[in-house]
């Protein structure tokens, strides 16, 4: 089911500096709420794999400002 309405995590609260997601034409679209002009599109399977990687900590090293 497609949803053209952008959704953000409830964890973001009322902040406008977050990632938003929606589905359109069978694809997942992702954007930053404070810079909505740039939209990344991917398949649901690739998005699911990405989320699994995030949860597993695969990208934690990218958040270290000393590297």
C-alpha atoms as one frame of an Amber mdcrd trajectory, in Angstrom:
protein
   0.000   0.000   0.000   1.412   3.387  -0.953   1.379   6.345   1.379   2.326
   9.691  -0.108   2.299  11.245   3.367   5.767  11.788   4.848   6.269  10.058
   8.193   8.922  10.658  10.807   9.821   8.656  13.869   7.858   9.502  16.994
  11.272   9.696  18.689  11.858  12.949  16.781   9.085  14.692  18.671   8.425
  18.187  17.362  11.932  18.562  15.929  12.251  19.517  12.270  15.755  18.035
  12.004  14.869  14.429  11.285  14.520  11.868   8.534  11.134  11.356   6.893
   9.973   8.307   4.939   7.089   7.496   2.606   6.205   4.985  -0.092   5.324
   5.945  -3.655   4.780   3.592  -6.580   6.229   0.647  -4.673   9.434   2.471
  -3.709  10.571   3.898  -0.384  11.466   7.589  -0.422  13.664   9.157   2.258
  14.460  12.823   2.902  15.681  15.150   5.616  12.811  17.221   6.918  14.861
  20.420   6.960  16.063  19.922   3.342  13.127  18.338   1.539  14.413  19.016
  -1.978  16.719  15.986  -1.944  14.883  12.668  -1.986  16.542   9.249  -1.979
  14.540   6.391  -3.519  15.110   2.694  -2.892  13.275  -0.606  -2.851  11.521
  -1.867   0.279  13.976  -4.790   0.515  17.054  -2.547   0.330  15.522  -0.176
   2.874  14.830  -3.103   5.219  18.447  -4.284   4.857  19.668  -0.759   5.599
  17.534  -0.584   8.754  18.893  -3.950   9.872  22.425  -2.596   9.437  21.612
   0.520  11.447  20.137  -1.571  14.263  23.191  -3.850  14.220  25.542  -0.874
  14.594  27.204  -1.214  11.171  27.325   2.552  10.726  28.157   3.645  14.267
  31.736   4.469  13.273  30.394   7.163  10.948  29.059   9.144  13.909  32.479
   9.432  15.574  33.657  13.024  15.018  37.297  12.064  15.684  37.597   9.890
  12.558
